[in-house]
Amino acid sequence: MKNLIKYILVGVVFTGMIACDMDPIDENRLDFDYVSSDPASAEGILLQGYSGIIDQFVFSEAATDDAVNNQLGNNYKRMALGELSAQFNPASRWNSFERVFWVNKFLQIIDAGEIVWSRDEETNEMFNLRMKGEALALRALHHFYALQAHAGKGTSGELLGIPYFTEFIEANGNFNTPRLSFEASVQAIITDFDEALALLPTDYSDNQASVDPWYAGYDFGKYKVVNGSQYNLRISGRIVKALKARLALFAASPSFLNGQNGYYTLAANTASEVLNTIGGVSGLSPNGVEFYTSDNTNNAEMIWRGSIAGNSSTYEKRMFPPSVNGKGEINPTHNLVMAFPMQNGFPATTANGFDAQNPYANRDPRLKKYIVVNGESFGGGIIKTGVGGGIDRLDSIPQFSTTTGYYLKKLLRPDVRINNDGSTVDKRHFDVYFRYTELFLIFAEAANEIGGPDQSINGMTARNVIAAIRQRAGITQPDNYLVSITSKEAMRALIRNERRLELSFEGHRFWDLRRWGLSLNDTAKGYFFNGTSYVELPSVENRNYQPFATYMPIPNDETLKFPELLQNQGW
């Protein structure tokens, strides 16, 4: 961490140079004193907290039962095949502490009271409130990222969290800080979230009716300068509540506190508080299934997203099948394909009408929206993954063709074209940090764990939520399979499966398996049309995780440098 701080010291000076007009600056002024008194430079430090926010383009599914990566050197593939260690961990988030120290430096600056954001006293006061709220919320978020990736049972058997840093530490300071207990870490994050909620607007808006009570006494014209819609991509009170619900569900999960100490209740109450502002279950966005297929900036599915970037085809070049000039990198597994139910909502079994020789007929419509199956049109061509499929055929060209019989469709713009002459028809993309569908699923999981399928919390139940999600997906109504579910255990299985489908390829499965304590070593399967019939490929890629890999390691070099930093068991 000392090297990290040295980097930040240099970075703060650089931020001071680039955050303001590029007029010559006396090099003697390029220090903390200058940065601490120049508004643009100080805000540049805060904005470092927005780096490293995790979006949907992680593709960690290649280290789970949901996908295989066809690139032999892919780090998630290497992890899944047995290389995960304290020295090699592609899923490590220890560098989240870099952002923690950035925002701690900003908090140090703003608490010193030397920054003047505006000559107008009211406007200046509101800028102080809002930006401090942002910093506290971002500090909590980056600590959560580290907690999710590194919490676990220490060598003593105690469930441990992470070190929690609330101050900037100079490069020669003491970084030999022990990990808090898991629950103490959770509570520290909640404290930061709650303090941020008292300072941030619920939403950035130009509508006076949306002003929160704690800002009601300020002039509305000045309020819009500070908290108007021009800031709507920054972290807000609504976003913080959603993140708090995510944290609470994580804490309550079986691998961690296992329902103790009210965290399921906190998750359900916090999620429902946000969801009821959009009308509860009736507010589920009809655009949520294929939220990525346009660049609509007013997509009602989004709680938090990044800016919409310029036209590109980067992900399509990686993921499109080779016949349409992609590299076919992510190959969904047959395991995942079979998790999609029949169109009537019942599991895809022979007893429920599944035909192994017509495997994609009468299935949940989400299947063909998220996964390219044999014979489907995609990317400007017909994709055949079986005999007669050319370069799209399973295992036709190493590191280009599918290894499972499937290609990825979800998250990709279907209107992108990659032409044979190297030209492209590019489209705009955007990073997604939090969707309403995830928040609905957080509520459903928590509410069911509290009291079963029909436990009502603030006017919603798990059954209501899952019914709405499945109806939106195109499950035939009435949903008789959902009607048949009466126990907490059966609803738990259904919620987990719906979460697997709805949030597929958005980076959740890797962590969900761990927090639920499920097997990490289910073999990745494929499906192949051999010219006359479909055959299952039972062992496309074996998973090889150690039994203690539910809890990920602390980086080895950190534990060597700092003896107070205990490693998780097994690593």
N, C-alpha and C positions, 0 to 999 in steps of 0.2 A: 504493500500500500504506500510505502514511502516514495517509490518511483512514481506511483500514480499522482501523489501530491506534487512532486516536482514537475510533472507534466501539467498539472493544473496551474501551478505558478507561472509557467511559461504561457499557458493558454490564456490566463487572465490578462496578461499583458497584450497578447495578440488580439484578444477580444476587444480590448480598449482601442486597438488600432483600427479594427475593421468595423466596429459597431457604429462609428461616427464618420463624418466627412473625412475624406482622405487628404486633408491639408497636412502640411508638415507639422510634426509635434516634437517638441523638445524631448529628447530621449530620457532626460532626467525626470520627466513627468510620467513616463510609462511605468508606473508602479501601482501598488495597491491604493496609495493616497489618491492618485489620479482616477483610477477606476471607481473608487469609492465615492467620488464626488461628481462624476460625469454620468448623467442619466442613461444615455445610449449605451455606454460601456457596462454600466451596472445591469441594465436589462439584458445585455448580451450574455452575462453570466447566468442570469435566470433562464434564458432560453437554452442553455446547455442542458438544463434539466429535461427539456423536451426531446433530447437525443436519446436513442436507445429505447424508445417506447415500442413495445412488441406488437407487430401487426400480424396479418393472416398469412404472410408469405414466408413462413418458417419451414414448412414441409418436413417437420419432425415425424410425421406419420410413417416415414420410411424406416423408423426404428420401432414400429409397432406392428400389430396384426392387420393394419389397414392398408399398407402399401409396401412396395419394394422400390428402391431406387436403382435404375439400371446402370448408373455410373459406378464403376468398380472402386474408385477412390473416394466416393462420397462419405463424409464423416459420420452421418447418421447410419449408413449401412455398416461401416466399420464398427460403430458402437453396438449395433444389433447383433453383429456376428461374434462379439465377445471381447472387443478391445476397450470397453469402458473401464476407466480407472481414474484414480486421483491425478494422474499425469495426463490423461487423454479423456476429455469430457466435452464434446461439442455442445451439450446442453447447459454448460456452466453459465451462471449469471453473476459470478463474483464481480465482474466489471460494472455491475449496477452501482457499486459503491462509489465509482468515479462520479456518477451523476449526483449521488448523495452529497459528496463533498462540494460539488459545484453549488448546489442549492444552499448548503450550509454557509458557504462563503457569501452568497447573496443575502441570506438572513442576517449574517453578521453586519453586512453593509447597511441593510435597511433598518436594523435595530439601532445603529449608530445615529440615525436621524439626520445624516448630512446630505442625502440626496434630495434635490428639489425637482420633482417631476413637472410641476406647474407653478407659476407665480400666483395662481389663484389658490387660496388656502383650502377651500372645500375640495377642489379638484385634486390638489396635491394629497390631501388626506385620503380620498377615495383610492387614488393610485397606490398609496402605501398599504391600505387594507387589502385591496385585491391582489397585489403582487406578493404580499406576505402569504396570503391564502394559497396562491398558486405554488409558492415554494414549499409550504408545509405539505400540500397534497402530493406534489411530485416527490418529496422526500419519502413520504409514506409509500407511494407507488413503487419506487425503486427498491426500497427495503422489502416490499412484498415480493418483487421479482426474485430477489436473493433468497428470501424465505422459501418460496415455492420450490426453488431449485436445490436448496442445500439444507433444509430442515431434516432432522432425522434423529435416530437413537445414537447417542454417543457410546463410547466404549464402556461406560458405566451402566448403560441401559436406560439412562434418562433421556426423555424426549427433549431435544434441544432445538433452539431456533438459530438466531444469527446475532452477531454484534449489532448494536443499534447506536448509530452515530448521530448526535444532535448538535454537534459543534464542528466547525472547521478545525482540522489539526494541521499544524505547520509540519513541514517536511522533517524537522528534527524532533517532532513530538512523539508521544507514546501510542503506538498502534497495537500494542500487545494486549488486546481487549478480549475478554472471554465471551463466549456465546451466551446469550440469555436463554432461559428455558423457552420452550416453544410457545407456551401461552403468554409469557411475559413479552415475547416478540410480537405476538398478535396484538396484545393490548397496547404496546408502544405504537404500532401502526394505526390502530383505531384512535388513539389520542391525537396523533397528527391529523388524521382525517377529520375528526370532530372539530379540532381547532380551525382547520381550513374551512369547514362548513359554516362557521360563524363569521367568516370574512368574505367568502366568495358569493357572487350572485348565483342563484339557482340556474339561470340561463342568461346569456348575453343577448340583450334584446333592445330594440328601439320602441317597444310598446310600454307605456307608462304603467299599464295594469300588471305588468310582469315584475315590477320592482319589489324586491324583498323588504320585509319590515325593517331590517337593520340598515337599509339604505333610503328608507322612506322620507327621512328628514332633509335629504339633500336636494338641491335644485335639479330638476329633471334634465334640463339642457346640459348641465355639467356632468350629470350621471351618464348620459349617452356618450360623452367624450371618453369616459373611463370604462364603462361596461356595456357599450353599444354592440350591435350585431357584427361590427368589424372584428371582434375578438372571438367569434363563435367557434373557432377551432382550438381555442385554449381550454385548459381544464376548468370546469365549472362545478357548482354544487351538485347538479344532476349527475355529472360524471363521477364525482367523489362518492355519492351514495351508491351508484352502481358498483364501483370498485370495492366499496366497503361490504356490499352483499357478496361479491365474489370472494373476498377474504374470509368472511364468516363461514361460507359454505366449505371452503378449503379447510379451515380450522376444525369444523365439525366432522369432517370425513373420517371413515373408519381407520385409516392409517395414522390419524393424528389424535384428535380428542374424542372421536367416536361418539358424538352426540352429547358429550358432557358440557356442562356450564352454559347452556343456553345459546350456543352459536347457531344452531339451526333456526331458532326463534329469531335471532338477530338477522340472519340472512333473509328469512321469509318476510319479516316486518319491513326491513330496509328496501328489499326488492319491490314489495307491494306498494310502498309509499311512492316510489317512482312510477311504477306501472299504472297506478290509479290516476296519475296526472295525465295519462294519455287515454283514459277510458277503460282501464283494466283489460280484460281479455278481448274486448271489442276493439282495442287499439292495436292488436297484432297486425303488423303491416302486411298487406297482400304482396308486396315486393320482396319479402324476406327470403324466399326460396332462391331466387336468382338475383340477389342484390348487386352483383358485380357486373351485370351485363350492359349497363349504361353508365354515363357519367352524370347522372341526375344529381345535382347538388342538394336537392331537397328530399332525398330519399328518407322516408319516415322510418326506415329500419335502423338508421344510424343513431346511436347515442354519442359516439365519439369517432371521428375519422380524421385522417390527415388531409392535406390539400390535394386537389386533383391535379396530377402531374400532366405534362405535355404528352402528346401522342407517342406511343412506344409499342414494341412487340417483344420485349425482353422475356417475359414469362412464357409467352406463346412459342418463342423459338426454343425454349428449354423443354416444353411440355407437349407440343403438338406431335402427332405421329409422324414418322419419317417421310411417308408419302406426300405429306403436305409441308415438308421441309422443316420439321421440328426434330428434336433429339429424343422425344418420348421418355423423358427422365423419370417421372413418377408413374408407377404402375399400380393401380389399385388392386387389392387382392380379392380372390373369390370369397374369402372370409367376410369382407365388407359387403360384397355384392349380395351374399346370402342374408345379411342383416336387414336388407330392405324387404319389407313384407310384401304380400300379395296386395293387389289393388283394393281388396276388401278389408285390408288391415290385419289379416291373420298372418302368422309367421309363414315363411316360404318353405313349406314342407309338402311332401307328396300327399299327405292326408288333407291338406288345405288347397290342393289343386296345382301345386308346383310340378312342372314337367321338365325333367332334366334335359330333354332333347328340344325343348322350346323354352329355354330358361328365362327369357326376358319378356315373355308374354304375360299380360295381366298382372304386372308388378307395380309397386309404388312408383308413381311418375317421377319421383325424385331420382330414381336409379339412372334413367337415361339423361337426366339433366346434369348429373354430377359425374357420370362415368361413360366413357366411350366403349360400347360393347360391340361385339362382332357384327359387321354388316351395317353399322350406323354411318350416317353422313356427318362429317365434322371438318371444319377448317378448309372447306372447299373441295373435299373428296369423300369417297366412300371408303371406310376403314374396315378392312377384313383382317382379322387377327389369326384366322385359321389357315388351313390348306388353301392355296390359291390367293393368299393375301399379299404376295410379294414381300417388299421390305417391311410391311406392317405385320407380317406373320410373326407369331411368337418365336423369339430367339433367332430371327432371321439375320440380323446384323448386331453383333455385340455393341452395347452401349448406345444403341439407337432404337432397336425394336423392343416391344414389350416382353417382359419375362413372365407375366401372369395371364396374358390374354386380354388385358384391359389397358386403356389409356385414360389419363385424367382429362376431365372437362370442366369441373368446378373451378372457379376463380379466374378462368380464362375468358377473354372477350371472343365470342363466336364470330364476330364480324372482322376480326383481324385476318389478314391474308399474308402469307409468306410465299412469294412467287419464285418460280424456278430460276428467273434471271437475277435473283438476289434482291429485287425490290420488294417493298412491303406496303401493305395498307395497315397503318398503325392506328391505334385507338387509345383513348385516355384511360388511366387506371388511378385508383386511390387506395391508400392504406386504411384498413379498418382496425380500430383499437377495441371497440365494444359495440355489440349489436343488441337490439332489444330482444331478439330471439334468445340470446344467451341469458338475459336477465329473466325472461319468462321461465326458462329451464332451471335457473337457479332457484326461483320461487317454487316451482313444482317439486324439485328434489327435496328442498328443505321442508315444505309443507307436508309432503308425504311422510317424511321421517318423523315429523312431530305427531301426526295423528292419522296417517293413512290417506287413501285417495280422495276422501270427501271432507277432510279437515278444512274448514273455512277460516281463512285469515284475511281480514280486511276485504271481505267480499269475494275472494277467489279461492279456488281449490286446485289441487294438482290435476284432478280429472278435467276441470274446465279448461285449464291451460293446454293439456295434452290433446284434448278434443279439438281445440282451435288450431293447434299446430298441424295435426294430422288432416283436418279438413282443408286447411290451406294447401297442404301438400298434394291433395287430390285423392285421398282415401275415400272410397265409396261410403256414402252416408245412407242409413245410419251406420255408425262405426260399432258393429256388434262385438268385435274383439275387445274394444275398450269397455263396452258395457259389461262384458263377462268378467272383468277384473274387479275383485272386491277386497283383496288383501294388500297390506303394505308391501309385502315381499314381491307380489306379482307386479304391482305398480312401480316398484323400484326398478325391476328388470326392464319394464317398458320405458320408463323415463331415461334410464341409462342408454337404451338402444336409440331412443329419439335424439338424445344428445349426440350420440355417435354419428347419426345421419345428418342432422341439421348443422352441426358444427364440424363436419368432416373437412379435413385438409385446411383447417384454420389453426392448427397447433395445439388443440385441446386434448386429443386422445392420449398423447404421450404422458401428460400429467394426470389425466383422469384415471388411467389404469393404476397409477401409483397411489393416488389418494384413496381409491376404492380398495386397494390391496388385492387386485386381480392379477392373474398370471401375466407375466411379461414374455413368456416363452412359447406362446401359441405359434405353431409353424405357419408361415405364409403360404397360402394355397393359390393355385391358378386353375384356369378352365380353358380347354383347347378343342377346337373343331377340327377333327382329323380327316375331313372330307366326306365322311358318312355319318359321324355322330360326335356329340360332345363327350369329352372325358375330363374328369377332375385330375388335376395335378396336385397330389397331396403334400408335396414337399418342395416348393419352389425355393424357399430360403428358410433355414432353421434359425431361430432366435437363440441366443446363448448368453443370457444375463445370469449373473451370480444371484443366489437366493436373497442376498442383502441389498439388491439394486433397487428395491422400492424406495430407499432413501439414497439420494445421490451424494457423491463425495464432496468434501471441501477440497479446493485445489491443493495439491501436495506442497507446492512451494510456499504457500501461505502458512501451513501448519509447521513447516520447517523453520520459518522465520519467526513465528509467533507461538511460543509454547503454550500460552493460555488458550489458544484456539484448538479445541478438541476436535478430532476427526470423528466421522460417523463410523459405526461398527462395520468391520469387514474391509474397509479401505486402507 
